[in-house]
Amino acid sequence: YVYTLYFFYTYLWCFLFLSFSLVLLLVGDFLLVVFFFFIYSFFLFCLVLLLSAFNCGPDFHFVL
């Protein structure tokens, strides 16, 4: 399960990275992209914590 969570988190991060790349090309505001990047990174971190708490407990330390 830990490996599944790892690949799931990596997939989300890559998807957001591509999304931010498109936003950077369209908007051109680097600071705005970085701002939203930290927000979504925090959101994904909380999501991983929730999934770990309900499914595998403290095993998320091995993922992060």
PDB file of N, H, CA, C and O in Angstrom:
ATOM      1  N   TYR A   1       0.835  -1.203   0.000  1.00  0.00           N
ATOM      2  CA  TYR A   1       0.000   0.000   0.000  1.00  0.00           C
ATOM      3  C   TYR A   1       0.873   1.257   0.000  1.00  0.00           C
ATOM      4  O   TYR A   1       0.517   2.269  -0.605  1.00  0.00           O
ATOM      5  N   VAL A   2       2.005   1.185   0.676  1.00  0.00           N
ATOM      6  H   VAL A   2       2.294   0.363   1.167  1.00  0.00           H
ATOM      7  CA  VAL A   2       2.894   2.348   0.741  1.00  0.00           C
ATOM      8  C   VAL A   2       3.374   2.723  -0.652  1.00  0.00           C
ATOM      9  O   VAL A   2       3.456   3.903  -0.993  1.00  0.00           O
ATOM     10  N   TYR A   3       3.690   1.711  -1.457  1.00  0.00           N
ATOM     11  H   TYR A   3       3.623   0.752  -1.180  1.00  0.00           H
ATOM     12  CA  TYR A   3       4.144   2.005  -2.817  1.00  0.00           C
ATOM     13  C   TYR A   3       3.011   2.599  -3.653  1.00  0.00           C
ATOM     14  O   TYR A   3       3.238   3.483  -4.479  1.00  0.00           O
ATOM     15  N   THR A   4       1.797   2.110  -3.435  1.00  0.00           N
ATOM     16  H   THR A   4       1.613   1.391  -2.764  1.00  0.00           H
ATOM     17  CA  THR A   4       0.651   2.650  -4.161  1.00  0.00           C
ATOM     18  C   THR A   4       0.437   4.112  -3.807  1.00  0.00           C
ATOM     19  O   THR A   4       0.175   4.934  -4.686  1.00  0.00           O
ATOM     20  N   LEU A   5       0.548   4.441  -2.527  1.00  0.00           N
ATOM     21  H   LEU A   5       0.761   3.773  -1.814  1.00  0.00           H
ATOM     22  CA  LEU A   5       0.394   5.822  -2.083  1.00  0.00           C
ATOM     23  C   LEU A   5       1.506   6.688  -2.654  1.00  0.00           C
ATOM     24  O   LEU A   5       1.281   7.844  -3.014  1.00  0.00           O
ATOM     25  N   TYR A   6       2.703   6.126  -2.735  1.00  0.00           N
ATOM     26  H   TYR A   6       2.885   5.187  -2.443  1.00  0.00           H
ATOM     27  CA  TYR A   6       3.838   6.878  -3.271  1.00  0.00           C
ATOM     28  C   TYR A   6       3.622   7.236  -4.735  1.00  0.00           C
ATOM     29  O   TYR A   6       3.827   8.383  -5.134  1.00  0.00           O
ATOM     30  N   PHE A   7       3.204   6.252  -5.539  1.00  0.00           N
ATOM     31  H   PHE A   7       3.037   5.321  -5.215  1.00  0.00           H
ATOM     32  CA  PHE A   7       2.980   6.517  -6.962  1.00  0.00           C
ATOM     33  C   PHE A   7       1.780   7.446  -7.161  1.00  0.00           C
ATOM     34  O   PHE A   7       1.776   8.269  -8.076  1.00  0.00           O
ATOM     35  N   PHE A   8       0.771   7.314  -6.310  1.00  0.00           N
ATOM     36  H   PHE A   8       0.775   6.645  -5.567  1.00  0.00           H
ATOM     37  CA  PHE A   8      -0.392   8.189  -6.396  1.00  0.00           C
ATOM     38  C   PHE A   8       0.005   9.633  -6.110  1.00  0.00           C
ATOM     39  O   PHE A   8      -0.429  10.550  -6.807  1.00  0.00           O
ATOM     40  N   TYR A   9       0.832   9.836  -5.082  1.00  0.00           N
ATOM     41  H   TYR A   9       1.185   9.091  -4.516  1.00  0.00           H
ATOM     42  CA  TYR A   9       1.280  11.177  -4.723  1.00  0.00           C
ATOM     43  C   TYR A   9       2.182  11.747  -5.809  1.00  0.00           C
ATOM     44  O   TYR A   9       2.089  12.929  -6.138  1.00  0.00           O
ATOM     45  N   THR A  10       3.057  10.911  -6.368  1.00  0.00           N
ATOM     46  H   THR A  10       3.133   9.950  -6.101  1.00  0.00           H
ATOM     47  CA  THR A  10       3.949  11.361  -7.440  1.00  0.00           C
ATOM     48  C   THR A  10       3.153  11.740  -8.680  1.00  0.00           C
ATOM     49  O   THR A  10       3.484  12.714  -9.356  1.00  0.00           O
ATOM     50  N   TYR A  11       2.110  10.983  -8.982  1.00  0.00           N
ATOM     51  H   TYR A  11       1.841  10.192  -8.433  1.00  0.00           H
ATOM     52  CA  TYR A  11       1.269  11.284 -10.144  1.00  0.00           C
ATOM     53  C   TYR A  11       0.576  12.631  -9.970  1.00  0.00           C
ATOM     54  O   TYR A  11       0.524  13.431 -10.905  1.00  0.00           O
ATOM     55  N   LEU A  12       0.043  12.883  -8.774  1.00  0.00           N
ATOM     56  H   LEU A  12       0.085  12.233  -8.015  1.00  0.00           H
ATOM     57  CA  LEU A  12      -0.613  14.162  -8.516  1.00  0.00           C
ATOM     58  C   LEU A  12       0.374  15.310  -8.611  1.00  0.00           C
ATOM     59  O   LEU A  12       0.053  16.367  -9.154  1.00  0.00           O
ATOM     60  N   TRP A  13       1.578  15.105  -8.083  1.00  0.00           N
ATOM     61  H   TRP A  13       1.839  14.246  -7.642  1.00  0.00           H
ATOM     62  CA  TRP A  13       2.580  16.175  -8.112  1.00  0.00           C
ATOM     63  C   TRP A  13       2.981  16.488  -9.543  1.00  0.00           C
ATOM     64  O   TRP A  13       3.119  17.658  -9.900  1.00  0.00           O
ATOM     65  N   CYS A  14       3.171  15.471 -10.369  1.00  0.00           N
ATOM     66  H   CYS A  14       3.060  14.520 -10.079  1.00  0.00           H
ATOM     67  CA  CYS A  14       3.544  15.689 -11.775  1.00  0.00           C
ATOM     68  C   CYS A  14       2.414  16.380 -12.530  1.00  0.00           C
ATOM     69  O   CYS A  14       2.657  17.250 -13.366  1.00  0.00           O
ATOM     70  N   PHE A  15       1.178  15.989 -12.229  1.00  0.00           N
ATOM     71  H   PHE A  15       0.980  15.283 -11.549  1.00  0.00           H
ATOM     72  CA  PHE A  15       0.039  16.616 -12.888  1.00  0.00           C
ATOM     73  C   PHE A  15      -0.046  18.099 -12.531  1.00  0.00           C
ATOM     74  O   PHE A  15      -0.297  18.936 -13.398  1.00  0.00           O
ATOM     75  N   LEU A  16       0.163  18.420 -11.257  1.00  0.00           N
ATOM     76  H   LEU A  16       0.367  17.740 -10.553  1.00  0.00           H
ATOM     77  CA  LEU A  16       0.132  19.819 -10.833  1.00  0.00           C
ATOM     78  C   LEU A  16       1.310  20.590 -11.415  1.00  0.00           C
ATOM     79  O   LEU A  16       1.181  21.768 -11.746  1.00  0.00           O
ATOM     80  N   PHE A  17       2.458  19.926 -11.540  1.00  0.00           N
ATOM     81  H   PHE A  17       2.563  18.969 -11.271  1.00  0.00           H
ATOM     82  CA  PHE A  17       3.627  20.593 -12.114  1.00  0.00           C
ATOM     83  C   PHE A  17       3.357  20.994 -13.560  1.00  0.00           C
ATOM     84  O   PHE A  17       3.713  22.095 -13.979  1.00  0.00           O
ATOM     85  N   LEU A  18       2.727  20.101 -14.322  1.00  0.00           N
ATOM     86  H   LEU A  18       2.438  19.206 -13.981  1.00  0.00           H
ATOM     87  CA  LEU A  18       2.381  20.429 -15.708  1.00  0.00           C
ATOM     88  C   LEU A  18       1.332  21.535 -15.755  1.00  0.00           C
ATOM     89  O   LEU A  18       1.375  22.401 -16.628  1.00  0.00           O
ATOM     90  N   SER A  19       0.396  21.504 -14.820  1.00  0.00           N
ATOM     91  H   SER A  19       0.360  20.800 -14.110  1.00  0.00           H
ATOM     92  CA  SER A  19      -0.630  22.543 -14.770  1.00  0.00           C
ATOM     93  C   SER A  19      -0.009  23.900 -14.477  1.00  0.00           C
ATOM     94  O   SER A  19      -0.368  24.900 -15.098  1.00  0.00           O
ATOM     95  N   PHE A  20       0.928  23.935 -13.526  1.00  0.00           N
ATOM     96  H   PHE A  20       1.220  23.123 -13.022  1.00  0.00           H
ATOM     97  CA  PHE A  20       1.586  25.193 -13.195  1.00  0.00           C
ATOM     98  C   PHE A  20       2.450  25.684 -14.346  1.00  0.00           C
ATOM     99  O   PHE A  20       2.621  26.891 -14.521  1.00  0.00           O
ATOM    100  N   SER A  21       2.994  24.767 -15.128  1.00  0.00           N
ATOM    101  H   SER A  21       2.855  23.787 -14.986  1.00  0.00           H
ATOM    102  CA  SER A  21       3.781  25.175 -16.292  1.00  0.00           C
ATOM    103  C   SER A  21       2.895  25.886 -17.309  1.00  0.00           C
ATOM    104  O   SER A  21       3.297  26.887 -17.901  1.00  0.00           O
ATOM    105  N   LEU A  22       1.678  25.356 -17.508  1.00  0.00           N
ATOM    106  H   LEU A  22       1.352  24.542 -17.027  1.00  0.00           H
ATOM    107  CA  LEU A  22       0.740  25.995 -18.428  1.00  0.00           C
ATOM    108  C   LEU A  22       0.299  27.356 -17.897  1.00  0.00           C
ATOM    109  O   LEU A  22       0.165  28.316 -18.655  1.00  0.00           O
ATOM    110  N   VAL A  23       0.076  27.427 -16.588  1.00  0.00           N
ATOM    111  H   VAL A  23       0.185  26.648 -15.971  1.00  0.00           H
ATOM    112  CA  VAL A  23      -0.322  28.703 -15.983  1.00  0.00           C
ATOM    113  C   VAL A  23       0.793  29.726 -16.131  1.00  0.00           C
ATOM    114  O   VAL A  23       0.537  30.901 -16.392  1.00  0.00           O
ATOM    115  N   LEU A  24       2.031  29.275 -15.964  1.00  0.00           N
ATOM    116  H   LEU A  24       2.239  28.320 -15.752  1.00  0.00           H
ATOM    117  CA  LEU A  24       3.171  30.180 -16.098  1.00  0.00           C
ATOM    118  C   LEU A  24       3.265  30.728 -17.514  1.00  0.00           C
ATOM    119  O   LEU A  24       3.606  31.894 -17.710  1.00  0.00           O
ATOM    120  N   LEU A  25       2.964  29.889 -18.504  1.00  0.00           N
ATOM    121  H   LEU A  25       2.687  28.941 -18.345  1.00  0.00           H
ATOM    122  CA  LEU A  25       3.008  30.342 -19.895  1.00  0.00           C
ATOM    123  C   LEU A  25       1.855  31.295 -20.207  1.00  0.00           C
ATOM    124  O   LEU A  25       2.023  32.259 -20.955  1.00  0.00           O
ATOM    125  N   LEU A  26       0.688  31.021 -19.630  1.00  0.00           N
ATOM    126  H   LEU A  26       0.552  30.239 -19.023  1.00  0.00           H
ATOM    127  CA  LEU A  26      -0.484  31.844 -19.931  1.00  0.00           C
ATOM    128  C   LEU A  26      -0.486  33.156 -19.145  1.00  0.00           C
ATOM    129  O   LEU A  26      -0.774  34.219 -19.695  1.00  0.00           O
ATOM    130  N   VAL A  27      -0.167  33.070 -17.874  1.00  0.00           N
ATOM    131  H   VAL A  27       0.067  32.206 -17.427  1.00  0.00           H
ATOM    132  CA  VAL A  27      -0.238  34.260 -17.021  1.00  0.00           C
ATOM    133  C   VAL A  27       1.068  35.045 -17.067  1.00  0.00           C
ATOM    134  O   VAL A  27       1.062  36.265 -17.231  1.00  0.00           O
ATOM    135  N   GLY A  28       2.186  34.339 -16.923  1.00  0.00           N
ATOM    136  H   GLY A  28       2.191  33.348 -16.790  1.00  0.00           H
ATOM    137  CA  GLY A  28       3.477  35.002 -16.945  1.00  0.00           C
ATOM    138  C   GLY A  28       3.864  35.599 -15.609  1.00  0.00           C
ATOM    139  O   GLY A  28       4.861  36.315 -15.517  1.00  0.00           O
ATOM    140  N   ASP A  29       3.094  35.317 -14.577  1.00  0.00           N
ATOM    141  H   ASP A  29       2.284  34.736 -14.652  1.00  0.00           H
ATOM    142  CA  ASP A  29       3.415  35.846 -13.251  1.00  0.00           C
ATOM    143  C   ASP A  29       4.055  34.734 -12.423  1.00  0.00           C
ATOM    144  O   ASP A  29       3.368  33.832 -11.944  1.00  0.00           O
ATOM    145  N   PHE A  30       5.357  34.804 -12.261  1.00  0.00           N
ATOM    146  H   PHE A  30       5.916  35.537 -12.650  1.00  0.00           H
ATOM    147  CA  PHE A  30       6.088  33.733 -11.581  1.00  0.00           C
ATOM    148  C   PHE A  30       5.710  33.655 -10.101  1.00  0.00           C
ATOM    149  O   PHE A  30       5.543  32.560  -9.563  1.00  0.00           O
ATOM    150  N   LEU A  31       5.574  34.799  -9.445  1.00  0.00           N
ATOM    151  H   LEU A  31       5.709  35.688  -9.882  1.00  0.00           H
ATOM    152  CA  LEU A  31       5.257  34.806  -8.016  1.00  0.00           C
ATOM    153  C   LEU A  31       3.884  34.201  -7.753  1.00  0.00           C
ATOM    154  O   LEU A  31       3.682  33.513  -6.752  1.00  0.00           O
ATOM    155  N   LEU A  32       2.944  34.459  -8.653  1.00  0.00           N
ATOM    156  H   LEU A  32       3.108  35.018  -9.466  1.00  0.00           H
ATOM    157  CA  LEU A  32       1.600  33.902  -8.486  1.00  0.00           C
ATOM    158  C   LEU A  32       1.631  32.380  -8.594  1.00  0.00           C
ATOM    159  O   LEU A  32       0.952  31.683  -7.840  1.00  0.00           O
ATOM    160  N   VAL A  33       2.419  31.873  -9.532  1.00  0.00           N
ATOM    161  H   VAL A  33       2.971  32.439 -10.144  1.00  0.00           H
ATOM    162  CA  VAL A  33       2.536  30.426  -9.714  1.00  0.00           C
ATOM    163  C   VAL A  33       3.169  29.784  -8.491  1.00  0.00           C
ATOM    164  O   VAL A  33       2.715  28.733  -8.039  1.00  0.00           O
ATOM    165  N   VAL A  34       4.219  30.406  -7.948  1.00  0.00           N
ATOM    166  H   VAL A  34       4.588  31.260  -8.315  1.00  0.00           H
ATOM    167  CA  VAL A  34       4.876  29.867  -6.752  1.00  0.00           C
ATOM    168  C   VAL A  34       3.914  29.875  -5.566  1.00  0.00           C
ATOM    169  O   VAL A  34       3.896  28.940  -4.766  1.00  0.00           O
ATOM    170  N   PHE A  35       3.121  30.933  -5.460  1.00  0.00           N
ATOM    171  H   PHE A  35       3.137  31.693  -6.109  1.00  0.00           H
ATOM    172  CA  PHE A  35       2.158  31.042  -4.359  1.00  0.00           C
ATOM    173  C   PHE A  35       1.159  29.890  -4.384  1.00  0.00           C
ATOM    174  O   PHE A  35       0.935  29.233  -3.367  1.00  0.00           O
ATOM    175  N   PHE A  36       0.558  29.649  -5.550  1.00  0.00           N
ATOM    176  H   PHE A  36       0.740  30.182  -6.376  1.00  0.00           H
ATOM    177  CA  PHE A  36      -0.392  28.550  -5.669  1.00  0.00           C
ATOM    178  C   PHE A  36       0.298  27.195  -5.557  1.00  0.00           C
ATOM    179  O   PHE A  36      -0.315  26.221  -5.121  1.00  0.00           O
ATOM    180  N   PHE A  37       1.573  27.125  -5.948  1.00  0.00           N
ATOM    181  H   PHE A  37       2.072  27.916  -6.303  1.00  0.00           H
ATOM    182  CA  PHE A  37       2.310  25.871  -5.838  1.00  0.00           C
ATOM    183  C   PHE A  37       2.432  25.450  -4.379  1.00  0.00           C
ATOM    184  O   PHE A  37       2.242  24.278  -4.056  1.00  0.00           O
ATOM    185  N   PHE A  38       2.747  26.394  -3.497  1.00  0.00           N
ATOM    186  H   PHE A  38       2.902  27.346  -3.760  1.00  0.00           H
ATOM    187  CA  PHE A  38       2.869  26.061  -2.081  1.00  0.00           C
ATOM    188  C   PHE A  38       1.518  25.691  -1.484  1.00  0.00           C
ATOM    189  O   PHE A  38       1.436  24.818  -0.619  1.00  0.00           O
ATOM    190  N   ILE A  39       0.456  26.353  -1.942  1.00  0.00           N
ATOM    191  H   ILE A  39       0.522  27.062  -2.644  1.00  0.00           H
ATOM    192  CA  ILE A  39      -0.879  26.042  -1.435  1.00  0.00           C
ATOM    193  C   ILE A  39      -1.285  24.614  -1.805  1.00  0.00           C
ATOM    194  O   ILE A  39      -1.757  23.856  -0.958  1.00  0.00           O
ATOM    195  N   TYR A  40      -1.095  24.258  -3.077  1.00  0.00           N
ATOM    196  H   TYR A  40      -0.712  24.874  -3.765  1.00  0.00           H
ATOM    197  CA  TYR A  40      -1.474  22.908  -3.505  1.00  0.00           C
ATOM    198  C   TYR A  40      -0.543  21.848  -2.932  1.00  0.00           C
ATOM    199  O   TYR A  40      -0.963  20.714  -2.701  1.00  0.00           O
ATOM    200  N   SER A  41       0.724  22.208  -2.699  1.00  0.00           N
ATOM    201  H   SER A  41       1.065  23.129  -2.886  1.00  0.00           H
ATOM    202  CA  SER A  41       1.642  21.262  -2.068  1.00  0.00           C
ATOM    203  C   SER A  41       1.180  20.963  -0.646  1.00  0.00           C
ATOM    204  O   SER A  41       1.213  19.814  -0.206  1.00  0.00           O
ATOM    205  N   PHE A  42       0.752  21.995   0.067  1.00  0.00           N
ATOM    206  H   PHE A  42       0.725  22.928  -0.291  1.00  0.00           H
ATOM    207  CA  PHE A  42       0.235  21.803   1.420  1.00  0.00           C
ATOM    208  C   PHE A  42      -1.044  20.971   1.395  1.00  0.00           C
ATOM    209  O   PHE A  42      -1.264  20.131   2.268  1.00  0.00           O
ATOM    210  N   PHE A  43      -1.893  21.214   0.380  1.00  0.00           N
ATOM    211  H   PHE A  43      -1.714  21.897  -0.328  1.00  0.00           H
ATOM    212  CA  PHE A  43      -3.130  20.450   0.247  1.00  0.00           C
ATOM    213  C   PHE A  43      -2.837  18.973   0.008  1.00  0.00           C
ATOM    214  O   PHE A  43      -3.479  18.108   0.605  1.00  0.00           O
ATOM    215  N   LEU A  44      -1.867  18.677  -0.867  1.00  0.00           N
ATOM    216  H   LEU A  44      -1.346  19.379  -1.352  1.00  0.00           H
ATOM    217  CA  LEU A  44      -1.512  17.288  -1.143  1.00  0.00           C
ATOM    218  C   LEU A  44      -0.899  16.632   0.085  1.00  0.00           C
ATOM    219  O   LEU A  44      -1.122  15.449   0.341  1.00  0.00           O
ATOM    220  N   PHE A  45      -0.122  17.405   0.847  1.00  0.00           N
ATOM    221  H   PHE A  45       0.059  18.366   0.639  1.00  0.00           H
ATOM    222  CA  PHE A  45       0.474  16.865   2.064  1.00  0.00           C
ATOM    223  C   PHE A  45      -0.616  16.471   3.056  1.00  0.00           C
ATOM    224  O   PHE A  45      -0.540  15.414   3.682  1.00  0.00           O
ATOM    225  N   CYS A  46      -1.633  17.326   3.198  1.00  0.00           N
ATOM    226  H   CYS A  46      -1.696  18.184   2.689  1.00  0.00           H
ATOM    227  CA  CYS A  46      -2.752  17.008   4.090  1.00  0.00           C
ATOM    228  C   CYS A  46      -3.525  15.797   3.572  1.00  0.00           C
ATOM    229  O   CYS A  46      -3.998  14.974   4.355  1.00  0.00           O
ATOM    230  N   LEU A  47      -3.648  15.694   2.248  1.00  0.00           N
ATOM    231  H   LEU A  47      -3.263  16.363   1.612  1.00  0.00           H
ATOM    232  CA  LEU A  47      -4.350  14.562   1.664  1.00  0.00           C
ATOM    233  C   LEU A  47      -3.623  13.257   1.963  1.00  0.00           C
ATOM    234  O   LEU A  47      -4.253  12.248   2.280  1.00  0.00           O
ATOM    235  N   VAL A  48      -2.305  13.279   1.863  1.00  0.00           N
ATOM    236  H   VAL A  48      -1.793  14.098   1.605  1.00  0.00           H
ATOM    237  CA  VAL A  48      -1.512  12.088   2.172  1.00  0.00           C
ATOM    238  C   VAL A  48      -1.652  11.728   3.643  1.00  0.00           C
ATOM    239  O   VAL A  48      -1.738  10.550   3.988  1.00  0.00           O
ATOM    240  N   LEU A  49      -1.674  12.730   4.509  1.00  0.00           N
ATOM    241  H   LEU A  49      -1.603  13.687   4.229  1.00  0.00           H
ATOM    242  CA  LEU A  49      -1.833  12.466   5.938  1.00  0.00           C
ATOM    243  C   LEU A  49      -3.190  11.830   6.220  1.00  0.00           C
ATOM    244  O   LEU A  49      -3.287  10.917   7.040  1.00  0.00           O
ATOM    245  N   LEU A  50      -4.230  12.302   5.552  1.00  0.00           N
ATOM    246  H   LEU A  50      -4.151  13.044   4.886  1.00  0.00           H
ATOM    247  CA  LEU A  50      -5.563  11.739   5.757  1.00  0.00           C
ATOM    248  C   LEU A  50      -5.634  10.299   5.263  1.00  0.00           C
ATOM    249  O   LEU A  50      -6.184   9.430   5.940  1.00  0.00           O
ATOM    250  N   LEU A  51      -5.073  10.052   4.078  1.00  0.00           N
ATOM    251  H   LEU A  51      -4.627  10.758   3.528  1.00  0.00           H
ATOM    252  CA  LEU A  51      -5.088   8.694   3.538  1.00  0.00           C
ATOM    253  C   LEU A  51      -4.289   7.755   4.429  1.00  0.00           C
ATOM    254  O   LEU A  51      -4.673   6.602   4.630  1.00  0.00           O
ATOM    255  N   SER A  52      -3.180   8.250   4.962  1.00  0.00           N
ATOM    256  H   SER A  52      -2.869   9.186   4.799  1.00  0.00           H
ATOM    257  CA  SER A  52      -2.352   7.422   5.830  1.00  0.00           C
ATOM    258  C   SER A  52      -3.067   7.136   7.146  1.00  0.00           C
ATOM    259  O   SER A  52      -2.985   6.027   7.673  1.00  0.00           O
ATOM    260  N   ALA A  53      -3.764   8.130   7.672  1.00  0.00           N
ATOM    261  H   ALA A  53      -3.831   9.031   7.244  1.00  0.00           H
ATOM    262  CA  ALA A  53      -4.442   7.959   8.956  1.00  0.00           C
ATOM    263  C   ALA A  53      -5.569   6.932   8.856  1.00  0.00           C
ATOM    264  O   ALA A  53      -5.796   6.165   9.791  1.00  0.00           O
ATOM    265  N   PHE A  54      -6.276   6.918   7.723  1.00  0.00           N
ATOM    266  H   PHE A  54      -6.092   7.541   6.964  1.00  0.00           H
ATOM    267  CA  PHE A  54      -7.413   6.012   7.584  1.00  0.00           C
ATOM    268  C   PHE A  54      -7.017   4.624   7.082  1.00  0.00           C
ATOM    269  O   PHE A  54      -7.765   3.665   7.265  1.00  0.00           O
ATOM    270  N   ASN A  55      -5.846   4.511   6.451  1.00  0.00           N
ATOM    271  H   ASN A  55      -5.238   5.290   6.302  1.00  0.00           H
ATOM    272  CA  ASN A  55      -5.512   3.234   5.817  1.00  0.00           C
ATOM    273  C   ASN A  55      -4.291   2.535   6.409  1.00  0.00           C
ATOM    274  O   ASN A  55      -4.332   1.329   6.653  1.00  0.00           O
ATOM    275  N   CYS A  56      -3.209   3.268   6.643  1.00  0.00           N
ATOM    276  H   CYS A  56      -3.175   4.248   6.445  1.00  0.00           H
ATOM    277  CA  CYS A  56      -1.991   2.573   7.067  1.00  0.00           C
ATOM    278  C   CYS A  56      -1.332   3.237   8.267  1.00  0.00           C
ATOM    279  O   CYS A  56      -0.175   2.939   8.562  1.00  0.00           O
ATOM    280  N   GLY A  57      -2.027   4.126   8.966  1.00  0.00           N
ATOM    281  H   GLY A  57      -2.967   4.368   8.726  1.00  0.00           H
ATOM    282  CA  GLY A  57      -1.478   4.716  10.175  1.00  0.00           C
ATOM    283  C   GLY A  57      -0.187   5.480   9.942  1.00  0.00           C
ATOM    284  O   GLY A  57      -0.107   6.285   9.014  1.00  0.00           O
ATOM    285  N   PRO A  58       0.834   5.241  10.775  1.00  0.00           N
ATOM    286  CA  PRO A  58       2.085   6.009  10.699  1.00  0.00           C
ATOM    287  C   PRO A  58       3.008   5.588   9.567  1.00  0.00           C
ATOM    288  O   PRO A  58       4.138   6.069   9.492  1.00  0.00           O
ATOM    289  N   ASP A  59       2.556   4.700   8.682  1.00  0.00           N
ATOM    290  H   ASP A  59       1.637   4.309   8.743  1.00  0.00           H
ATOM    291  CA  ASP A  59       3.422   4.228   7.608  1.00  0.00           C
ATOM    292  C   ASP A  59       3.733   5.313   6.590  1.00  0.00           C
ATOM    293  O   ASP A  59       4.600   5.127   5.736  1.00  0.00           O
ATOM    294  N   PHE A  60       3.028   6.459   6.667  1.00  0.00           N
ATOM    295  H   PHE A  60       2.324   6.610   7.360  1.00  0.00           H
ATOM    296  CA  PHE A  60       3.267   7.511   5.688  1.00  0.00           C
ATOM    297  C   PHE A  60       4.657   8.119   5.852  1.00  0.00           C
ATOM    298  O   PHE A  60       5.145   8.789   4.942  1.00  0.00           O
ATOM    299  N   HIS A  61       5.302   7.896   6.998  1.00  0.00           N
ATOM    300  H   HIS A  61       4.906   7.351   7.738  1.00  0.00           H
ATOM    301  CA  HIS A  61       6.660   8.413   7.190  1.00  0.00           C
ATOM    302  C   HIS A  61       7.622   7.787   6.181  1.00  0.00           C
ATOM    303  O   HIS A  61       8.584   8.427   5.755  1.00  0.00           O
ATOM    304  N   PHE A  62       7.365   6.550   5.804  1.00  0.00           N
ATOM    305  H   PHE A  62       6.584   6.030   6.149  1.00  0.00           H
ATOM    306  CA  PHE A  62       8.220   5.901   4.815  1.00  0.00           C
ATOM    307  C   PHE A  62       8.009   6.497   3.433  1.00  0.00           C
ATOM    308  O   PHE A  62       8.914   6.483   2.599  1.00  0.00           O
ATOM    309  N   VAL A  63       6.808   7.024   3.191  1.00  0.00           N
ATOM    310  H   VAL A  63       6.073   7.035   3.868  1.00  0.00           H
ATOM    311  CA  VAL A  63       6.522   7.621   1.889  1.00  0.00           C
ATOM    312  C   VAL A  63       7.158   8.990   1.781  1.00  0.00           C
ATOM    313  O   VAL A  63       7.802   9.310   0.782  1.00  0.00           O
ATOM    314  N   LEU A  64       6.971   9.810   2.831  1.00  0.00           N
ATOM    315  H   LEU A  64       6.448   9.550   3.642  1.00  0.00           H
ATOM    316  CA  LEU A  64       7.484  11.171   2.794  1.00  0.00           C
ATOM    317  C   LEU A  64       8.973  11.174   3.113  1.00  0.00           C
ATOM    318  O   LEU A  64       9.597  12.235   3.133  1.00  0.00           O
TER     319      LEU A  64
END
